[in-house]
């Protein structure tokens, strides 16, 4: 039975991951910073462990990972999924504190999760460390430089950790979602609409226009890819950034 830890697992992509792994019979533990979302998740999924923790706090994420490992008897798969959209606007208009906060969640949170999960993965079965990146880690992204920089950094982290951990039998990959239907993307559209001074619906159509399949993806599409990467069929896939985006052509407006 797979033992899976998912950060930011109470909503969005993380919740879809949790539901998909639970449906496969896995043991699942999630962390999240949102107490209200955690309460709903616990009610919906009483068979999973749900821990309140901020991935940017090393003591908190270390304790959460230890708690999850103790409860499940170990950890085989870690989905480092926590992220934030960060501020929108031209770089010279951005607040330095907002820049740091965006990198802190998207990049440092991934680092801290990996740091404290790796010892458990070394003792796991067919271990996998899976980051949630973005198509923003594959293209330039005008008006979203903090998010863009953090997601490009995840590419380097993924490939470097695949090299460091490969001799231990630990695979490391990242999924790069495109625009994902849901509340988070609606918040992104609102922020970008304000930053560019255009209607929200125009921003939505701009995203659709930049995708070959002319459609957004769902959180379930991302979770299905996570299931594949965790399966024996993917046992020699490591160090890869896997786009699930309908083929993004451009993120430029």
Buried (B, 14 or more C-beta within 10 A) or exposed (E): EBBBBBBBBBBBBBBBBBBBBBEBEBBBBBBBBEEEBBEBBBEEBEEBBBBBBBBBBBEBBBBBBBBBBEEBEBBBBBBBBBBBBBBBBEEEEBEEEBBEBBBBBBBBBBBBBBEBBBEBBEEBEBBBBBBBBBBBBBBEBBBBBBBBBBBBBBBEBBBEBBEEBEEEBBBBBBBBBBBBBBEBBEEBBEBBBEBBEBEBEEBBEBBBEBBEEEEBBBBBBBBBBBBEBBBEEBEEBBBBBBBBBBEBEEBEB
